[in-house]
Amino acid sequence: MDWITQAALGALIGELMMGRRLENRALAWGALFGILPELLEGIVSPLLDIARELECRRALGHSLGVMALGSWGIAQGLAKIWKREKISKAQAGVFVFAVWWVHVLVDCFSVEGAALLWPVSHNRLAFSFLYPVDFLFTAPLVVTVVWLIFLRDPPAKKSRSKKQEPPLKRRKLCFWGLGLSAGYAIFALGMKFVASAGFNADLARRGTTFGRRMESPTPYNIVLWRSVVDRESEFWVGYRNIFESHATPVRWTVYPKGGDALTEVAGMRETKSLIRFTEGWWIARPNAEGGWVGDLRIQESRKWGSKKGMVDSRLGISWIIDVSAKRDHLREITPETMNSNDSLRRMAARAFGYRANWEANPRLAGVQGSLPEFLPVEE
């Protein structure tokens, strides 16, 4: 998820766990530890080539082992900083681990997921029911944090009890903010099951066999969903909204995998890193420099008007494998037109059932060194 969401989420966890002792400082500390995994990976990334950076992305800072060791190490310093507040190393460590863990858990809600067992395993846990930037998930968190900054509780009454409870108003407000976001996440998960059932009904009606399938929401909403179907030598990509009946056919765009394009570079470390990172959801095309690989998990960018009746699809993230490069053999490519205003308008219309301006004869574009490739369609 985006850093604003993670910072706000960390701040609320900080308030719940340390608000009584640290007051508003708990919000700041929670926000800092809420973005700690990204900070950690951001510090390391410039020191690595692209292949190794991919291995560490959503892995190094999201590993349970790193999380445990990091929480223990940070707690040693925090206990000294918070000595006046009488916060022990154990309490500080639990606090850091809790905020860190919530960050990792929420990252698992997105399509890229997180490698929890890195470096032992590079497999990623991904539930794929929230887009990395979802305003309806983030808004309650941010509003609650801002509210808490200016909210003041009356002084706590003196009591013989040594146990100190968080201020009542602030605690209730935290639960409201976290509850609204959690409720939205649960609702989004339910919508994924609704969308998945629709895709499954369409494939069953066609008698289509496949090895695996994944669904994920389109940008900034949970109404329009995208499915990718793995079928031996090809992928099918289709869209449907949650309001469409199971009898409404899905228009599938067929992407040939093109695995043969990587034959000459299959043994390279960079190629193996790409295959691990994409977890098999990749297509490849030949390239004069060595090869081109695209990740189908990330929604493609669409551009209309390049040719009448056509829509050009550029994968959200792809790479060139350059065998002649002296240092870094990978070059990452992201389309400039990703989530353009025109694309978002058309996507919004498609989300509510207007298909004409969204569907067109598809071409795979953005493969450097190649002309746009006409893609088959299953209707």
C-alpha positions in Angstrom: 0.0 0.0 0.0 1.0 3.6 -0.4 3.1 5.3 2.3 0.4 7.7 3.4 -1.9 4.7 4.3 0.9 3.0 6.1 2.0 6.1 8.0 -1.6 6.8 9.1 -2.1 3.1 10.1 1.1 3.1 12.1 0.1 6.3 13.9 -3.2 4.8 15.1 -1.5 1.6 16.3 1.0 3.9 18.1 -1.8 5.8 19.8 -3.5 2.6 20.9 -0.4 1.1 22.4 1.6 4.1 23.6 -0.8 7.1 23.5 -1.2 7.2 27.3 2.5 7.5 28.0 3.8 9.3 24.9 0.7 11.4 24.1 0.9 12.8 20.5 4.5 11.6 20.2 2.9 8.1 19.9 1.4 9.2 16.6 4.7 10.4 15.3 6.6 7.2 16.4 3.8 5.0 15.0 3.9 6.8 11.7 7.7 6.4 11.5 7.6 2.7 12.2 4.6 2.4 9.8 6.8 3.2 6.9 9.9 1.5 8.2 9.8 -1.4 5.8 9.8 1.0 2.8 12.5 3.1 4.4 14.7 0.0 4.9 14.3 -1.2 1.4 14.7 2.3 0.0 18.1 2.6 1.8 19.3 -0.7 0.4 17.9 -0.4 -3.2 20.4 2.2 -4.5 23.2 -0.2 -3.6 21.8 -3.0 -5.7 21.3 -3.7 -9.4 17.7 -4.0 -10.6 17.7 -7.8 -10.4 18.8 -7.9 -6.7 16.5 -4.9 -6.0 13.5 -6.9 -7.3 14.6 -9.8 -5.0 14.4 -7.4 -2.0 11.3 -5.5 -3.0 8.5 -6.3 -0.6 10.9 -8.9 0.9 13.8 -7.5 2.9 11.6 -5.1 4.9 8.7 -7.6 5.0 10.4 -10.7 6.2 9.3 -12.1 9.5 13.0 -12.8 10.5 14.1 -9.3 9.7 11.0 -8.0 11.5 11.8 -9.9 14.7 15.5 -8.9 14.7 14.8 -5.3 13.7 12.2 -4.9 16.5 14.6 -6.3 19.1 17.4 -4.0 17.9 15.3 -0.9 17.8 13.8 -1.6 21.2 17.3 -1.3 22.8 17.5 2.3 21.7 13.9 3.2 22.3 14.0 2.0 25.9 16.8 4.5 26.5 14.9 7.3 24.8 11.7 6.5 26.7 13.5 5.9 30.0 11.6 8.8 31.6 8.3 7.2 30.6 9.4 3.9 32.2 8.9 1.9 29.0 10.8 -1.3 29.0 12.7 -3.0 26.2 10.1 -5.7 25.9 7.3 -3.1 25.7 9.2 -1.1 23.1 9.9 -4.2 21.1 6.3 -5.4 21.1 5.2 -1.9 19.9 7.7 -1.8 17.0 6.8 -5.4 16.0 3.1 -4.7 16.1 3.3 -1.6 13.9 5.7 -3.4 11.5 3.5 -6.5 11.3 0.4 -4.5 10.5 2.3 -2.8 7.7 3.3 -6.2 6.2 -0.2 -7.6 6.6 -1.8 -4.7 4.8 0.7 -5.0 2.0 -0.5 -8.6 1.6 -3.9 -7.2 0.6 -2.5 -6.0 -2.7 -1.6 -7.9 -5.8 2.2 -7.9 -5.3 2.0 -9.2 -1.7 5.0 -9.7 0.5 7.7 -12.4 0.9 7.2 -13.2 4.6 9.9 -16.0 4.6 12.6 -14.1 2.7 15.4 -15.1 2.2 14.5 -18.7 2.9 11.6 -18.5 0.4 10.9 -15.9 -2.3 7.2 -16.9 -2.5 4.9 -14.0 -1.8 1.6 -14.0 0.1 -0.9 -11.9 -1.9 -4.7 -11.7 -1.3 -5.2 -9.2 -4.1 -8.4 -7.5 -3.0 -7.2 -3.9 -2.6 -5.5 -1.6 -5.1 -2.3 -0.2 -3.6 -3.9 3.3 -3.5 -7.5 3.1 -2.3 -8.9 6.4 -1.0 -11.9 4.8 0.8 -9.5 2.6 2.7 -7.1 5.4 3.5 -9.5 8.3 4.2 -10.8 7.0 7.7 -7.2 6.5 8.8 -5.9 9.9 7.7 -9.0 11.8 9.1 -8.7 10.0 12.4 -4.9 10.9 12.7 -5.6 14.5 12.0 -8.4 14.6 14.5 -6.3 13.0 17.1 -3.6 15.6 16.7 -6.0 18.3 17.9 -8.0 16.3 20.3 -7.3 16.7 24.0 -8.7 14.6 26.7 -9.3 15.8 30.3 -6.5 14.9 32.7 -6.8 11.3 34.0 -8.2 10.9 37.4 -5.8 9.8 40.1 -6.1 6.2 41.0 -4.3 3.7 43.2 -4.2 1.3 40.4 -0.8 1.1 38.6 -2.5 0.2 35.3 -2.9 3.1 33.0 -5.5 3.1 30.3 -5.5 5.2 27.1 -7.7 8.2 27.2 -11.3 7.2 26.5 -12.1 9.7 23.7 -8.9 9.1 21.8 -9.2 5.3 22.2 -12.8 5.4 20.8 -11.7 7.6 17.9 -8.9 5.1 17.1 -11.3 2.2 17.0 -13.7 4.1 14.8 -10.9 4.9 12.3 -9.4 1.5 12.3 -12.9 -0.1 12.3 -14.1 1.8 9.2 -11.0 0.9 7.2 -11.1 -2.8 8.4 -14.8 -2.9 7.4 -14.1 -1.6 4.0 -11.3 -4.1 3.6 -13.7 -6.9 4.5 -16.2 -5.6 2.1 -13.6 -5.5 -0.6 -12.7 -9.1 0.1 -16.4 -10.0 -0.3 -16.5 -8.1 -3.6 -13.6 -10.2 -4.8 -15.5 -13.4 -4.2 -18.5 -11.9 -6.1 -16.3 -11.0 -9.1 -14.4 -14.3 -9.0 -17.7 -16.2 -9.1 -18.6 -14.3 -12.2 -15.3 -15.1 -14.0 -15.6 -18.7 -12.9 -19.1 -19.0 -14.3 -18.0 -17.5 -17.7 -15.0 -20.0 -17.9 -17.2 -22.9 -16.9 -19.8 -22.0 -19.6 -17.0 -22.0 -22.2 -15.6 -25.3 -20.9 -12.2 -23.6 -20.6 -9.5 -25.5 -18.7 -6.8 -23.6 -16.9 -4.0 -24.1 -14.4 -4.6 -21.1 -12.1 -6.4 -17.8 -12.0 -6.1 -14.5 -10.2 -8.4 -11.5 -9.7 -7.5 -8.0 -8.6 -9.4 -4.7 -8.5 -8.8 -2.0 -11.0 -7.3 1.4 -9.8 -9.0 3.2 -7.0 -12.2 1.1 -6.8 -13.6 -2.3 -5.9 -16.4 -2.3 -8.5 -14.5 -3.3 -11.7 -12.2 -6.3 -11.4 -9.6 -7.8 -13.7 -8.9 -11.5 -14.0 -5.8 -13.3 -15.4 -6.1 -16.9 -16.4 -3.1 -19.1 -16.9 -3.6 -21.5 -19.8 -0.5 -23.5 -20.7 1.0 -21.4 -23.5 -1.2 -18.2 -23.1 -2.8 -15.9 -20.6 -6.4 -14.7 -20.8 -7.1 -11.2 -19.4 -10.7 -10.1 -18.8 -12.8 -7.5 -17.0 -16.2 -7.5 -15.3 -18.0 -5.5 -12.7 -19.7 -6.8 -9.6 -23.2 -5.8 -10.9 -23.1 -8.0 -14.1 -25.0 -11.2 -14.1 -23.2 -14.5 -14.5 -24.8 -14.8 -17.9 -23.0 -11.7 -19.2 -20.0 -12.9 -21.2 -16.5 -11.7 -20.4 -14.4 -10.5 -23.3 -11.0 -12.1 -22.9 -7.8 -10.7 -24.4 -5.3 -13.5 -25.2 -1.6 -12.9 -24.5 0.7 -15.6 -25.8 3.4 -16.3 -23.2 6.3 -16.4 -25.7 8.6 -18.3 -23.3 10.8 -19.3 -26.3 12.0 -15.6 -26.5 14.1 -16.2 -23.4 15.9 -19.3 -24.5 19.2 -17.6 -25.1 19.1 -15.7 -21.7 17.4 -18.4 -19.6 20.6 -19.1 -17.6 21.2 -15.5 -16.6 20.8 -14.5 -13.0 18.6 -11.5 -14.0 16.2 -13.8 -16.0 15.8 -16.1 -13.0 15.2 -13.1 -10.7 12.4 -11.9 -13.0 10.8 -15.3 -13.1 10.9 -15.5 -9.3 9.6 -12.0 -8.8 6.7 -12.3 -11.2 5.8 -15.8 -9.8 5.2 -17.1 -13.3 2.7 -14.4 -14.4 5.0 -13.1 -17.2 5.1 -13.0 -20.9 8.2 -12.6 -23.0 9.1 -11.3 -26.5 12.3 -11.3 -28.5 14.5 -8.2 -28.4 17.7 -7.3 -30.2 19.3 -6.6 -26.8 18.4 -10.0 -25.3 14.8 -10.2 -24.4 11.7 -8.4 -23.1 9.6 -9.6 -20.1 6.3 -8.1 -18.9 4.4 -8.7 -15.6 0.7 -9.5 -16.2 -0.2 -9.2 -12.5 -0.1 -5.4 -12.8 -2.9 -3.9 -14.8 -1.9 -2.8 -18.2 -2.1 0.8 -19.4 -4.6 1.4 -22.2 -4.4 4.0 -24.9 -7.1 4.5 -27.5 -6.9 6.3 -30.9 -3.4 5.2 -32.1 -5.3 3.3 -34.8 -9.1 3.4 -35.5 -10.9 0.7 -33.6 -7.8 -0.4 -31.7 -6.7 -0.1 -28.1 -3.0 -0.4 -27.3 -2.1 -2.2 -24.1 1.2 -1.5 -22.4 2.0 -3.7 -19.4 2.2 -1.8 -16.1 5.8 -3.0 -15.6 8.2 -4.7 -17.9 11.9 -5.1 -18.3 14.6 -5.3 -21.1 17.2 -8.0 -20.5 20.4 -6.4 -22.1 23.1 -9.0 -22.4 25.6 -6.5 -23.7 25.3 -4.1 -20.7 28.5 -3.8 -18.7 26.9 -3.4 -15.3 23.1 -3.8 -14.9 21.7 -6.3 -17.4 18.1 -5.2 -16.6 16.2 -2.0 -17.5 12.8 -1.4 -16.0 10.1 0.1 -18.1 6.8 1.7 -16.9 4.4 3.3 -19.4 4.0 7.1 -19.3 0.3 6.9 -19.9 -0.5 4.8 -16.9 -3.9 5.8 -15.4 -4.3 8.8 -17.7 -7.4 10.9 -17.4 -8.9 9.3 -20.5 -8.2 5.8 -19.2 -9.7 6.6 -15.8 -12.9 8.1 -17.4 -13.3 5.0 -19.6 -12.6 2.7 -16.7 -15.3 4.5 -14.6 -17.8 4.1 -17.4 -16.9 0.4 -17.7 -17.3 -0.1 -14.0 -20.9 0.8 -14.3 -21.6 -1.4 -17.3 -20.8 0.8 -20.3 -18.5 -1.5 -22.3 -18.3 0.2 -25.7 -15.6 2.8 -24.9 -13.5 0.3 -23.0 -13.3 -2.7 -25.3 -11.7 -2.5 -28.7 -9.4 -4.7 -30.9 -6.4 -5.1 -28.7 -2.7 -4.7 -29.5 0.3 -5.3 -27.3 2.4 -2.2 -27.4 5.4 -0.9 -25.5 7.7 -3.8 -26.5 10.8 -2.0 -27.3 12.2 -2.8 -30.7 8.9 -4.3 -31.9 5.8 -3.1 -33.7 2.4 -3.4 -31.8 1.3 -7.0 -31.8 -2.4 -7.8 -32.6 -3.8 -10.0 -29.8 -6.6 -12.6 -30.2 -9.9 -12.2 -28.4 -12.3 -14.7 -26.9 -15.9 -13.4 -26.7 
